Every structure is written in C-alpha cells, then in structure tokens.
Amino acid sequence: SSFMQRAYDQVIHDVCIQNLPVNFCLDRAGFAGADGPTHHGAYDLAFFRCIPNMIVSAPMNEQELRNLMFTAQLPRTGQAFSIRYPRGQRVMTEWRTPFEQIEIGKARIIKEGEGIAILSIGHIGNYVVEACDILAEKDIHPAHYDLRFAKPLDEDLLHKVFTSFKRIITIEDGCVQGGVGSAILEFMADNNYQAEVTRLGIPDRIVEHGEQTELHKECGFDVNGIIQTVEKMLEPISKGLNSY
C-alpha cells in the first residue's frame, strides 16, 4: 500500500484515464507494525476512492480475499480493481474455500441488531465480530455490516441502515480523513439523512512503530475500543435522555 503512493500518477494517467481493467493487489494495508510510519498503508482507501474508473475493495478474511481476487480476474470492460489486505496472521484455518464471484459494490450482513449499526471494511471487521459477542453478554446487540467495497458503496444497504438506525459507527484500518467513514458521511449528506456517526480509524497524525495490535489499541479501534464506543453512543438511551 505504501509503495502504491509512489505510483499514484501512473495509476491515474496510465490506467484510470484510459479506463483499463487493471487489478491492483495492495499488501500491508493498514498498520504495517514494526516497520514503522514509512510502511503503514494508511491512505490507499482515501486516495483511490477519489479516482474515476476505480473499484476499491478490502476483504474481511481469507475466503473473501480469494473471492475478490477471483472476481477481479473475470473479464470486464474497463475499471481498475484495487484489493487491499493486511500484513499478519490468518483468521481462518480452513481457508481453501470454493471460489465465488462477488457482486461488485455489494456489502454483507454479518449480524442483524438494534440500537446501533457498525459498518466495517476489511480485516478489522473481525474485531467487530469479537466485540459484538462480548456486548451480547451485556444484552447489547449492534448490527454489523461488512461493506467490502469503499467504491462503489452498497447504496441499497446504506439506505436501509440510515432508515433503521440513528447511531452508526464506521471502522477501517485506514485514515479517517477521506476514508470510508467520510464516504458514509457524504452518502448521509447527499441523501438528507440525519444520524450520529462516529468514525474509527487511523487518526490525522503520524503513528510510530509498534505491533499491529498495539497500534490498533492506541488509535481506539481494537476490540475494547469498539466496545467502549458502542457503550458511549448508547449511553443516552440507557439514561432515557431521548427516544431513539
């Protein structure tokens, strides 16, 4: 991901202006860990989603990665296809699953819920799954949606989310400035929805060396950070301060 920063001009001029079906697989997306700030893949979601003729995606696990790569290699007319994935350990033991084509721009419903919706993209969604399991023990049941695509967004799903929820959390292992959370806010404004939206991700500062889990915690989007954000946003409900 960080090396793609050097090739940004070529992506625009040599691929997207010509609307060529080129696939970009971006390793080390998000925090790269001990390699430090020069290698963090913090910006690709933001700097790719603003380019025309570009599909921007991130898988939540190995099965989704295989299916996105399978989908990307199928014949298509035009549009570059970016797939970003992190450095680190696998989350699935049985990852050799059958290939399936994914509908471009289609999100997944991981868990139905009430009171608050969490929109995640990429591997960080696995933290959300763990957080939701812990919150369920407290009788808190957020809905969880895996966006899969930063561009195009699943607008049908987002209409459902903004119609059903007044509290929404976005989470990404990428910069919050211009990232997927910003894309959700743009959708909300463009469609005249009103909701309380909290964006979790890499803050607008240089994050130094550290293990990935340490940096996720530092920036507030590890499992505990997600739990605390949900509980804080639902606090007015528990105190009976408003109706939703």
Disulfide bonds with the S-S distance in Angstrom:
none
